[in-house]
Amino acid sequence: MFGMGTQMSIHDFIGVVKMPKAIFIGIACQFTIMPFVGFTIAKTIGFPPEIAAGIVLIGSCSSGLASNVMTYMAGANLALSVSLTAIAQLLAPILTPLWMKILASEFVQVNFFEMMINIIVMVVLPIFAALIYNHLRKNRLKRLQSFMPVFSMAGIIYFTAVTTAAGRDHLFQVGAMLVIAAIFHNTAGYILGYWGSRLFGLDRNSCRTIAIEVGLQNGAMASGLAGQMGKLATVGLAPAIFSPWMNVSGSILANFWRKHK
């Protein structure tokens, strides 16, 4: 998360003032569509309780920097994407545990305040620390800016490897169905995010941006929260499976949209 913060600035948050309607619609789509789609898929397929909770968890998380990269590749509204990601990180400490409490309590025990504190410590504080560091260091930050994304990616790969190893037995049982769930969940995010924002009259470029923001969640955040819950081998499996698929599908969609302006 600190690595993510080194790629951000305080200007990323001013999109609320410049394009309030698009920001509101994007955040509303992101934090309503994906939690409910995740819950519906988990209940319909009938996953074991803790695996189902992981699907709700990844759906309840905010978007990450990957959505900004995909938006840039697609030639969509990058300013809107960056602002949506920034605002979503600030809202995650409230909205992620709220949806987990509402939708996932039947699967696992959810402590709202404990999860909220975990997200603040794990997501918000490192990002703010990086923003302060950016401001203080200014032009002397170039080496860190080039190093931190690589370091962050190494951390994500490590988390994915540990989760996969820890959940090996569960993967043999539900791995194939989790891949199917990831495809449905991710595709629904793109479709509903796009047409949901079109319904409220946004231009097509902004709708493409919101579709990407809704379809791509912060898998690292979901894995971290699963680890904090002590259920990395079960709740953490969905983030470990969903994250690679989201990057593949996001790249395909971004390249398609880049060729079809």
C-alpha positions in Angstrom: 0.0 0.0 0.0 2.9 2.3 0.6 4.1 1.4 -2.9 0.7 2.4 -4.2 0.9 5.7 -2.4 4.2 6.5 -4.0 2.4 6.5 -7.3 -0.3 8.9 -6.1 -0.5 12.6 -5.1 -3.0 14.8 -3.2 -4.3 16.0 -6.6 -5.8 12.5 -7.2 -8.4 13.3 -4.6 -9.7 16.6 -6.2 -11.8 14.7 -8.7 -14.7 14.9 -6.2 -14.8 18.7 -6.9 -14.1 18.5 -10.7 -16.5 15.6 -11.6 -18.7 14.9 -8.6 -21.4 13.1 -10.5 -19.1 10.6 -12.2 -17.2 10.0 -8.9 -20.5 9.4 -7.0 -21.8 7.0 -9.7 -18.5 5.1 -9.9 -18.2 4.7 -6.1 -21.9 3.7 -5.8 -21.5 1.1 -8.6 -18.3 -0.3 -7.1 -19.5 -0.7 -3.5 -22.9 -2.1 -4.4 -22.6 -4.2 -7.6 -19.6 -6.3 -6.6 -20.6 -7.3 -3.0 -24.0 -8.4 -4.1 -22.8 -10.2 -7.2 -20.2 -12.0 -5.0 -22.8 -13.0 -2.5 -25.2 -14.2 -5.2 -22.5 -16.3 -6.8 -21.4 -17.8 -3.5 -24.9 -18.8 -2.5 -25.9 -20.0 -6.0 -22.9 -22.3 -6.4 -23.0 -23.4 -2.8 -19.3 -22.9 -1.7 -18.2 -23.9 1.8 -18.9 -21.1 4.2 -15.3 -19.7 4.5 -14.7 -19.9 0.8 -18.0 -18.1 0.2 -16.9 -15.4 2.6 -13.8 -14.9 0.6 -15.8 -14.2 -2.6 -17.9 -11.6 -0.7 -14.6 -10.1 0.7 -13.0 -9.6 -2.7 -16.2 -8.1 -4.0 -16.4 -5.7 -1.1 -12.9 -4.4 -1.5 -12.0 -1.2 -3.3 -10.2 -1.0 -6.7 -6.4 -0.9 -6.9 -3.7 0.6 -9.1 -4.3 -2.1 -11.7 -7.5 -0.4 -12.7 -5.6 2.8 -13.4 -3.2 0.9 -15.6 -6.0 -0.8 -17.5 -7.8 2.5 -18.0 -4.6 4.1 -19.4 -4.2 1.1 -21.7 -7.8 1.4 -22.9 -7.5 5.2 -23.5 -10.4 5.9 -21.2 -10.8 8.6 -18.6 -7.6 8.2 -16.6 -8.3 11.3 -14.4 -11.6 9.7 -13.3 -10.0 6.3 -12.7 -7.2 7.8 -10.5 -9.7 9.8 -8.5 -12.1 6.9 -8.1 -9.3 4.6 -6.8 -8.1 7.3 -4.4 -11.6 8.0 -3.0 -12.4 4.2 -2.8 -9.3 3.7 -0.6 -10.6 6.2 1.9 -14.1 4.7 2.0 -12.9 1.1 2.3 -12.5 1.2 6.1 -16.2 1.8 6.4 -17.8 0.1 3.4 -15.7 -3.1 3.2 -16.4 -4.3 6.8 -20.0 -3.0 6.5 -20.8 -5.3 3.5 -18.9 -8.1 5.1 -21.0 -7.7 8.2 -24.2 -7.6 6.2 -23.5 -10.3 3.6 -20.8 -12.6 5.0 -21.9 -13.0 8.6 -23.7 -16.2 7.8 -20.5 -17.6 6.5 -17.9 -16.5 9.1 -17.8 -14.3 12.2 -17.1 -10.7 11.2 -15.9 -8.1 13.7 -16.8 -4.7 12.0 -14.5 -2.5 14.2 -11.6 -4.9 14.1 -11.7 -5.1 10.3 -12.1 -1.4 10.0 -9.0 -0.8 12.1 -7.1 -3.4 10.1 -8.0 -1.6 6.8 -6.9 1.7 8.3 -3.6 0.3 9.4 -3.0 -1.8 6.3 -4.3 0.6 3.6 -5.0 4.1 4.6 -2.0 4.9 6.9 0.6 3.6 4.5 -1.0 5.5 1.6 -1.0 8.7 3.6 2.5 8.1 4.8 3.6 7.8 1.1 1.7 11.0 0.2 3.5 12.9 2.9 6.8 11.4 1.8 6.0 12.4 -1.8 5.4 15.9 -0.6 8.5 16.2 1.5 11.0 14.5 -0.9 9.5 16.0 -4.1 12.1 15.5 -6.9 14.3 13.2 -4.8 11.8 10.4 -4.9 12.5 9.1 -8.4 14.5 6.1 -7.3 11.9 5.1 -4.8 9.1 5.5 -7.3 10.8 3.1 -9.7 11.6 0.6 -6.9 8.4 0.5 -4.9 6.0 -0.9 -7.6 8.5 -3.8 -8.1 8.7 -4.4 -4.3 4.9 -4.2 -4.1 4.4 -6.8 -6.9 6.9 -9.1 -5.2 4.8 -8.9 -2.0 1.6 -9.7 -3.9 3.2 -12.7 -5.6 4.5 -13.9 -2.2 1.0 -13.5 -0.7 -0.5 -15.4 -3.6 2.0 -18.2 -3.3 1.5 -18.6 0.5 -2.3 -18.6 0.1 -2.2 -21.2 -2.6 0.1 -23.4 -0.6 -1.9 -23.0 2.6 -5.2 -23.7 0.7 -3.9 -26.6 -1.3 -6.4 -29.1 -0.1 -9.4 -26.7 -0.6 -8.1 -25.9 -4.1 -8.3 -29.5 -5.1 -12.0 -29.5 -4.0 -13.3 -26.2 -5.3 -10.5 -24.7 -7.4 -12.3 -25.2 -10.8 -15.5 -23.7 -9.4 -13.6 -20.7 -8.0 -12.2 -20.0 -11.5 -15.7 -20.1 -12.9 -16.9 -17.9 -10.1 -14.0 -15.4 -10.8 -15.0 -15.2 -14.5 -18.7 -14.6 -13.7 -18.0 -12.1 -10.9 -15.5 -10.1 -13.0 -17.6 -10.1 -16.2 -20.7 -9.0 -14.3 -18.6 -6.1 -12.9 -17.6 -4.9 -16.3 -21.1 -5.2 -17.8 -23.1 -3.8 -14.8 -20.5 -1.1 -14.2 -20.7 0.1 -17.8 -24.4 0.0 -18.3 -25.2 1.2 -14.8 -23.2 4.4 -15.4 -24.7 4.7 -18.9 -28.1 4.6 -17.3 -27.2 7.8 -15.3 -26.1 9.6 -18.5 -22.3 9.5 -18.4 -20.3 9.6 -21.6 -19.1 6.3 -23.0 -15.4 7.0 -22.1 -16.3 7.5 -18.4 -18.5 4.4 -18.5 -15.6 2.4 -19.7 -13.6 3.8 -16.9 -16.2 2.9 -14.3 -16.6 -0.6 -15.8 -12.9 -1.2 -15.2 -13.0 0.3 -11.7 -16.0 -1.9 -10.8 -14.6 -5.1 -12.4 -11.1 -4.9 -10.8 -10.8 -5.2 -7.0 -7.7 -4.9 -4.8 -6.8 -8.5 -4.3 -3.8 -7.7 -2.1 -6.1 -5.9 0.3 -8.5 -8.9 0.4 -5.6 -11.3 0.9 -4.2 -9.2 3.7 -7.6 -9.0 5.5 -8.0 -12.8 5.1 -4.6 -13.2 6.8 -5.7 -10.8 9.6 -8.8 -13.0 10.1 -6.5 -16.0 10.5 -8.2 -17.7 7.5 -5.7 -17.2 4.7 -6.2 -20.9 3.5 -9.9 -20.5 3.1 -11.2 -16.9 3.0 -7.9 -16.0 1.2 -8.5 -18.4 -1.7 -10.9 -16.3 -3.7 -8.6 -13.3 -3.8 -5.7 -15.6 -4.8 -7.8 -17.0 -7.7 -9.7 -13.9 -8.7 -6.7 -11.5 -8.9 -4.8 -13.2 -11.7 -8.0 -13.6 -13.7 -8.9 -9.9 -13.2 -5.5 -8.9 -14.6 -5.9 -11.1 -17.7 -9.5 -10.1 -18.5 -8.7 -6.4 -17.7 -5.8 -6.5 -20.2 -8.0 -8.1 -22.9 -10.8 -5.6 -22.4 -8.4 -2.6 -22.3 -6.7 -3.6 -25.5 -10.1 -4.2 -27.2 -11.3 -0.7 -26.2 -8.1 0.9 -27.2 -8.7 -0.5 -30.7 -12.4 0.6 -30.7 -12.4 4.2 -29.6 
